[in-house]
Amino acid sequence: MDSVAILKAISNTRLAVVEPEYASISSWPVGLVGTIVEVYDMGKECQDLVEFADSQGIEYAMAMLKADEILVLQYELAVA
């Protein structure tokens, strides 16, 4: 369950919006943070199901995003 940030603006038509007040936003901004909840192997590429939630942890949208549309956030430096 990695935290990710959007690298490209995502059209609202690609989202499953849970909370109606977010339905009026036409595109979701670069930098918006979400959580990968499922990874789907689609043959040539994988797609990630990303959940977006507010600071209280209440989900407001989900989207299927490709690897080039997200950046996995690193909270600790890994030493090899």
N, CA, C and O atoms as a MOPAC input file, in Angstrom:
PM7 MOZYME 1SCF
protein

 N      0.84500 1    -1.17900 1     0.00000 1
 C      0.00000 1     0.00000 1     0.00000 1
 C      0.89000 1     1.24100 1     0.00000 1
 O      1.02700 1     1.93300 1     1.00900 1
 N      1.49100 1     1.50000 1    -1.16600 1
 C      2.37300 1     2.64900 1    -1.31100 1
 C      1.59600 1     3.94300 1    -1.45700 1
 O      0.52000 1     3.97300 1    -2.05400 1
 N      2.15300 1     5.01100 1    -0.90700 1
 C      1.62500 1     6.34200 1    -1.15800 1
 C      2.22400 1     6.82700 1    -2.46500 1
 O      3.40800 1     6.62100 1    -2.73200 1
 N      1.39200 1     7.47500 1    -3.28100 1
 C      1.83800 1     7.96600 1    -4.57900 1
 C      1.32600 1     9.38600 1    -4.78600 1
 O      0.37900 1     9.82200 1    -4.13200 1
 N      1.97200 1    10.10300 1    -5.71100 1
 C      1.51200 1    11.42100 1    -6.12800 1
 C      1.26900 1    11.38200 1    -7.63300 1
 O      1.99600 1    10.71500 1    -8.36900 1
 N      0.25400 1    12.09300 1    -8.08100 1
 C     -0.07000 1    12.17000 1    -9.49900 1
 C      0.98800 1    13.00400 1   -10.22000 1
 O      1.32100 1    14.10100 1    -9.77100 1
 N      1.51700 1    12.49500 1   -11.33000 1
 C      2.51400 1    13.20800 1   -12.13400 1
 C      1.89600 1    13.99200 1   -13.28100 1
 O      2.51500 1    14.92400 1   -13.79500 1
 N      0.69400 1    13.63300 1   -13.68600 1
 C     -0.01800 1    14.28600 1   -14.78400 1
 C     -1.44100 1    14.55800 1   -14.30300 1
 O     -2.00300 1    13.77200 1   -13.54000 1
 N     -2.01700 1    15.66400 1   -14.74700 1
 C     -3.41400 1    15.94000 1   -14.38400 1
 C     -4.29300 1    14.80100 1   -14.88900 1
 O     -4.11500 1    14.32500 1   -16.01000 1
 N     -5.23700 1    14.36800 1   -14.06600 1
 C     -6.11700 1    13.25400 1   -14.39000 1
 C     -7.54000 1    13.77900 1   -14.57800 1
 O     -8.08600 1    14.44300 1   -13.69800 1
 N     -8.13100 1    13.47700 1   -15.73000 1
 C     -9.49900 1    13.90200 1   -16.02600 1
 C    -10.47700 1    13.24100 1   -15.05600 1
 O    -10.31900 1    12.07800 1   -14.68400 1
 N    -11.47000 1    13.99300 1   -14.66500 1
 C    -12.50800 1    13.49300 1   -13.76600 1
 C    -13.23700 1    12.28700 1   -14.36400 1
 O    -13.79000 1    11.47400 1   -13.62300 1
 N    -13.24500 1    12.16300 1   -15.68200 1
 C    -13.93900 1    11.04500 1   -16.33500 1
 C    -13.24600 1     9.71400 1   -16.06400 1
 O    -13.84900 1     8.66000 1   -16.26600 1
 N    -11.99300 1     9.73600 1   -15.61200 1
 C    -11.24500 1     8.51200 1   -15.31100 1
 C    -11.38500 1     8.09500 1   -13.85000 1
 O    -10.79900 1     7.09800 1   -13.43000 1
 N    -12.14500 1     8.83900 1   -13.08900 1
 C    -12.27100 1     8.58600 1   -11.65600 1
 C    -13.63500 1     8.01400 1   -11.29900 1
 O    -14.64100 1     8.30300 1   -11.94800 1
 N    -13.64600 1     7.20700 1   -10.26600 1
 C    -14.89200 1     6.80400 1    -9.62200 1
 C    -14.99600 1     7.68800 1    -8.38600 1
 O    -14.33300 1     7.44200 1    -7.37900 1
 N    -15.82300 1     8.70500 1    -8.47200 1
 C    -15.95400 1     9.68100 1    -7.38400 1
 C    -16.98300 1     9.18300 1    -6.38300 1
 O    -18.12200 1     8.88100 1    -6.73700 1
 N    -16.56200 1     9.10300 1    -5.13100 1
 C    -17.42500 1     8.60800 1    -4.06000 1
 C    -18.22600 1     9.74200 1    -3.43300 1
 O    -19.40400 1     9.57600 1    -3.11600 1
 N    -17.59500 1    10.87300 1    -3.26000 1
 C    -18.24700 1    12.02600 1    -2.62500 1
 C    -18.70700 1    13.01800 1    -3.69600 1
 O    -17.88300 1    13.51000 1    -4.46800 1
 N    -20.00700 1    13.31900 1    -3.75700 1
 C    -20.56800 1    14.15600 1    -4.82100 1
 C    -19.93800 1    15.54400 1    -4.95900 1
 O    -19.88300 1    16.08000 1    -6.06600 1
 N    -19.46800 1    16.12900 1    -3.87300 1
 C    -18.90500 1    17.48800 1    -3.96800 1
 C    -17.62900 1    17.53200 1    -4.80500 1
 O    -17.23100 1    18.60600 1    -5.25500 1
 N    -16.97700 1    16.38300 1    -5.02300 1
 C    -15.76300 1    16.34400 1    -5.83300 1
 C    -16.06600 1    16.10600 1    -7.31600 1
 O    -15.16400 1    16.21000 1    -8.14600 1
 N    -17.30300 1    15.79300 1    -7.65800 1
 C    -17.67700 1    15.48900 1    -9.04800 1
 C    -17.54800 1    16.70700 1    -9.96400 1
 O    -17.39500 1    16.54000 1   -11.17400 1
 N    -17.60400 1    17.90700 1    -9.43000 1
 C    -17.54600 1    19.11500 1   -10.25200 1
 C    -16.11500 1    19.49400 1   -10.66300 1
 O    -15.93100 1    20.37000 1   -11.50900 1
 N    -15.11400 1    18.85100 1   -10.08000 1
 C    -13.72000 1    19.14600 1   -10.42800 1
 C    -13.41100 1    18.46800 1   -11.75800 1
 O    -13.52400 1    17.24700 1   -11.87000 1
 N    -13.02000 1    19.25100 1   -12.77400 1
 C    -12.84400 1    18.68600 1   -14.11500 1
 C    -11.56500 1    17.87400 1   -14.26400 1
 O    -11.54300 1    16.89200 1   -15.00600 1
 N    -10.49900 1    18.26800 1   -13.57300 1
 C     -9.28400 1    17.44800 1   -13.60200 1
 C     -8.58700 1    17.53900 1   -12.25400 1
 O     -8.61400 1    18.56900 1   -11.58000 1
 N     -7.96600 1    16.43200 1   -11.88500 1
 C     -7.31900 1    16.32900 1   -10.58200 1
 C     -5.86800 1    16.74600 1   -10.74700 1
 O     -5.21400 1    16.31800 1   -11.69800 1
 N     -5.34800 1    17.56700 1    -9.84900 1
 C     -4.05800 1    18.22400 1   -10.05600 1
 C     -2.82600 1    17.34400 1    -9.84900 1
 O     -2.84700 1    16.35400 1    -9.11800 1
 N     -1.76800 1    17.74900 1   -10.51800 1
 C     -0.45200 1    17.14400 1   -10.31200 1
 C     -0.10000 1    17.30900 1    -8.83400 1
 O     -0.34200 1    18.36300 1    -8.24600 1
 N      0.46700 1    16.26900 1    -8.24600 1
 C      0.88700 1    16.32500 1    -6.85400 1
 C     -0.12400 1    15.79300 1    -5.86200 1
 O      0.20500 1    15.59100 1    -4.69300 1
 N     -1.36800 1    15.55900 1    -6.31300 1
 C     -2.37500 1    15.00800 1    -5.41300 1
 C     -1.91900 1    13.63100 1    -4.93800 1
 O     -1.48500 1    12.80700 1    -5.74300 1
 N     -2.01400 1    13.38200 1    -3.64200 1
 C     -1.50800 1    12.14700 1    -3.04900 1
 C     -2.64400 1    11.13700 1    -2.85900 1
 O     -3.74700 1    11.47700 1    -2.43200 1
 N     -2.32800 1     9.88300 1    -3.19400 1
 C     -3.26000 1     8.78100 1    -3.01200 1
 C     -2.50800 1     7.55000 1    -2.53400 1
 O     -1.30500 1     7.60600 1    -2.27800 1
 N     -3.21700 1     6.44600 1    -2.41600 1
 C     -2.63400 1     5.18600 1    -1.95200 1
 C     -2.97300 1     4.07600 1    -2.93300 1
 O     -4.13100 1     3.91000 1    -3.31800 1
 N     -1.95400 1     3.31300 1    -3.33900 1
 C     -2.19700 1     2.15100 1    -4.19200 1
 C     -2.85200 1     1.07400 1    -3.33500 1
 O     -2.30000 1     0.65800 1    -2.31600 1
 N     -4.03400 1     0.62600 1    -3.75500 1
 C     -4.73800 1    -0.40600 1    -2.99900 1
 C     -4.76300 1    -1.74600 1    -3.73300 1
 O     -5.04900 1    -2.77800 1    -3.12600 1
 N     -4.46800 1    -1.73700 1    -5.03000 1
 C     -4.44500 1    -2.96800 1    -5.82200 1
 C     -3.60400 1    -2.73700 1    -7.06700 1
 O     -3.60500 1    -1.64700 1    -7.63800 1
 N     -2.88300 1    -3.78000 1    -7.48400 1
 C     -2.08600 1    -3.72600 1    -8.71000 1
 C     -2.63200 1    -4.77600 1    -9.65800 1
 O     -2.79600 1    -5.93700 1    -9.28300 1
 N     -2.91400 1    -4.36100 1   -10.89900 1
 C     -3.45800 1    -5.25900 1   -11.91100 1
 C     -2.45200 1    -5.43500 1   -13.02700 1
 O     -1.99500 1    -4.45300 1   -13.61100 1
 N     -2.09900 1    -6.68400 1   -13.33300 1
 C     -1.19900 1    -6.99100 1   -14.44100 1
 C     -2.04000 1    -7.08500 1   -15.69700 1
 O     -2.82500 1    -8.02000 1   -15.85400 1
 N     -1.88300 1    -6.12000 1   -16.59400 1
 C     -2.69900 1    -6.04100 1   -17.81000 1
 C     -1.93100 1    -6.56700 1   -19.03200 1
 O     -2.20000 1    -6.14200 1   -20.15600 1
 N     -0.98900 1    -7.47500 1   -18.82500 1
 C     -0.20200 1    -8.00400 1   -19.94100 1
 C      1.05900 1    -7.19400 1   -20.14800 1
 O      2.07000 1    -7.43400 1   -19.48800 1
 N      1.01000 1    -6.23400 1   -21.06300 1
 C      2.18800 1    -5.41500 1   -21.36900 1
 C      2.53200 1    -4.43600 1   -20.25300 1
 O      3.69600 1    -4.06900 1   -20.08600 1
 N      1.55300 1    -4.02100 1   -19.50700 1
 C      1.79400 1    -3.05100 1   -18.43600 1
 C      0.87800 1    -3.31600 1   -17.25100 1
 O     -0.16800 1    -3.95200 1   -17.37800 1
 N      1.29000 1    -2.82300 1   -16.12400 1
 C      0.47000 1    -2.91500 1   -14.92300 1
 C     -0.29400 1    -1.61100 1   -14.74500 1
 O      0.15700 1    -0.54700 1   -15.17100 1
 N     -1.43500 1    -1.70600 1   -14.12000 1
 C     -2.16500 1    -0.52000 1   -13.72800 1
 C     -2.45200 1    -0.62600 1   -12.23900 1
 O     -2.68500 1    -1.71000 1   -11.70400 1
 N     -2.42900 1     0.51900 1   -11.59100 1
 C     -2.63300 1     0.57200 1   -10.14900 1
 C     -3.98000 1     1.20100 1    -9.83400 1
 O     -4.34900 1     2.23000 1   -10.40000 1
 N     -4.70500 1     0.57000 1    -8.92800 1
 C     -5.93200 1     1.16300 1    -8.41500 1
 C     -5.51500 1     2.06000 1    -7.25500 1
 O     -4.99900 1     1.58900 1    -6.24100 1
 N     -5.74400 1     3.35100 1    -7.42100 1
 C     -5.31000 1     4.33700 1    -6.42900 1
 C     -6.54100 1     4.93900 1    -5.75500 1
 O     -7.48500 1     5.38000 1    -6.41000 1
 N     -6.49600 1     4.94100 1    -4.43600 1
 C     -7.57200 1     5.52500 1    -3.63000 1
 C     -7.12600 1     6.90500 1    -3.16100 1
 O     -5.98900 1     7.08800 1    -2.72500 1
 N     -8.03000 1     7.86900 1    -3.25700 1
 C     -7.77100 1     9.21500 1    -2.75700 1
 C     -8.66800 1     9.44300 1    -1.55400 1
 O     -9.87200 1     9.19000 1    -1.61100 1
 N     -8.08100 1     9.92100 1    -0.46600 1
 C     -8.82100 1    10.12500 1     0.77600 1
 C     -8.41600 1    11.46100 1     1.40100 1
 O     -7.33500 1    11.98800 1     1.13800 1
 N     -9.30100 1    11.98300 1     2.22300 1
 C     -8.99200 1    13.24300 1     2.90400 1
 C     -8.10200 1    12.97600 1     4.12200 1
 O     -7.72600 1    11.83400 1     4.38600 1
 N     -7.77500 1    14.02600 1     4.84900 1
 C     -6.85800 1    13.89600 1     5.98800 1
 C     -7.44000 1    13.06700 1     7.13100 1
 O     -6.70900 1    12.64900 1     8.02900 1
 N     -8.75000 1    12.82800 1     7.10100 1
 C     -9.39900 1    11.98300 1     8.10800 1
 C     -9.44700 1    10.52100 1     7.66700 1
 O     -9.93100 1     9.66200 1     8.40400 1
 N     -8.93700 1    10.23600 1     6.44400 1
 C     -8.93000 1     8.87500 1     5.92100 1
 C    -10.21200 1     8.46200 1     5.21900 1
 O    -10.40700 1     7.28400 1     4.92000 1
 N    -11.09400 1     9.43400 1     4.95300 1
 C    -12.35700 1     9.13800 1     4.28000 1
 C    -12.14600 1     9.20900 1     2.76800 1
 O    -11.76900 1    10.24900 1     2.22800 1
 N    -12.39600 1     8.08300 1     2.09700 1
 C    -12.20200 1     7.98800 1     0.65200 1
 C    -13.16300 1     8.91100 1    -0.09100 1
 O    -14.34600 1     8.98900 1     0.24100 1
 N    -12.63400 1     9.62200 1    -1.11700 1
 C    -13.51900 1    10.43600 1    -1.93900 1
 C    -13.44000 1    10.09000 1    -3.42100 1
 O    -14.29400 1    10.53000 1    -4.19000 1
 N    -12.43400 1     9.31000 1    -3.85200 1
 C    -12.35100 1     8.89900 1    -5.25500 1
 C    -11.35400 1     7.75800 1    -5.41400 1
 O    -10.50300 1     7.52400 1    -4.55600 1
 N    -11.48500 1     7.04600 1    -6.55200 1
 C    -10.54600 1     5.99500 1    -6.92700 1
 C    -10.28500 1     6.12300 1    -8.42600 1
 O    -11.13800 1     6.60300 1    -9.17300 1
 N     -9.09000 1     5.68500 1    -8.86200 1
 C     -8.76000 1     5.72800 1   -10.28600 1
 C     -7.76200 1     4.63300 1   -10.62000 1
 O     -6.93100 1     4.25700 1    -9.79400 1
 N     -7.85600 1     4.12200 1   -11.85300 1
 C     -6.86300 1     3.19600 1   -12.38900 1
 C     -5.81100 1     4.05400 1   -13.08300 1
 O     -6.12200 1     4.78200 1   -14.02600 1
 N     -4.56200 1     3.96700 1   -12.61500 1
 C     -3.49600 1     4.79600 1   -13.15800 1
 C     -2.32100 1     3.94200 1   -13.61600 1
 O     -2.01600 1     2.90400 1   -13.02900 1
 N     -1.67300 1     4.40300 1   -14.67500 1
 C     -0.49800 1     3.71400 1   -15.21100 1
 C      0.73900 1     4.16800 1   -14.44600 1
 O      0.72500 1     5.19800 1   -13.77200 1
 N      1.80300 1     3.38700 1   -14.56100 1
 C      3.04700 1     3.66800 1   -13.83500 1
 C      3.62300 1     5.04000 1   -14.17500 1
 O      4.20700 1     5.69000 1   -13.30800 1
 N      3.46800 1     5.49600 1   -15.43300 1
 C      4.03600 1     6.78800 1   -15.81000 1
 C      3.18000 1     7.98000 1   -15.36500 1
 O      3.53500 1     9.13000 1   -15.62500 1
 N      2.05300 1     7.70500 1   -14.69500 1
 C      1.19100 1     8.77000 1   -14.20600 1
 C      1.35800 1     9.02800 1   -12.71500 1
 O      0.77100 1     9.96700 1   -12.17700 1
 N      2.15900 1     8.19600 1   -12.04200 1
 C      2.32100 1     8.33000 1   -10.59400 1
 C      3.78900 1     8.26600 1   -10.18600 1
 O      4.63000 1     7.72800 1   -10.90600 1
 N      4.07000 1     8.81800 1    -9.03400 1
 C      5.38900 1     8.75800 1    -8.41400 1
 C      5.20600 1     8.13500 1    -7.03700 1
 O      4.44800 1     8.65300 1    -6.21700 1
 N      5.89300 1     7.02800 1    -6.77900 1
 C      5.82500 1     6.39700 1    -5.45900 1
 C      6.62000 1     7.26200 1    -4.49500 1
 O      7.77900 1     7.58500 1    -4.75700 1
 N      6.00400 1     7.63800 1    -3.38300 1
 C      6.65100 1     8.50600 1    -2.40000 1
 C      7.49700 1     7.68100 1    -1.44800 1
 O      7.07700 1     6.61600 1    -0.99500 1
 N      8.67400 1     8.16800 1    -1.14900 1
 C      9.61800 1     7.50700 1    -0.24500 1
 C      9.71100 1     8.31700 1     1.03500 1
 O     10.02400 1     9.50700 1     0.99700 1
 N      9.44400 1     7.68500 1     2.15900 1
 C      9.48700 1     8.38400 1     3.44400 1
 C     10.78200 1     8.09400 1     4.19700 1
 O     11.11100 1     8.79900 1     5.15200 1
 N     11.51300 1     7.07300 1     3.78300 1
 C     12.77800 1     6.71700 1     4.43800 1
 C     13.81500 1     6.41900 1     3.38400 1
 O     13.48200 1     5.92400 1     2.30800 1
 N     15.03500 1     6.70500 1     3.66900 1
 C     16.13200 1     6.41600 1     2.76700 1
 C     16.58200 1     4.97700 1     2.99700 1
 O     16.94600 1     4.59800 1     4.11100 1
 N     16.55200 1     4.18600 1     1.93400 1
 C     16.96500 1     2.78300 1     2.01700 1
 C     18.46600 1     2.68500 1     1.76600 1
 O     18.96800 1     3.21600 1     0.77600 1
 N     19.17300 1     2.01700 1     2.65000 1
 C     20.62100 1     1.81500 1     2.51000 1
 C     20.85300 1     0.41900 1     1.97800 1
 O     20.34900 1    -0.55700 1     2.53500 1
 N     21.61900 1     0.31800 1     0.89700 1
 C     21.87400 1    -0.99900 1     0.27800 1
 C     23.04300 1    -1.69800 1     0.96400 1
 O     23.40500 1    -2.81200 1     0.58500 1

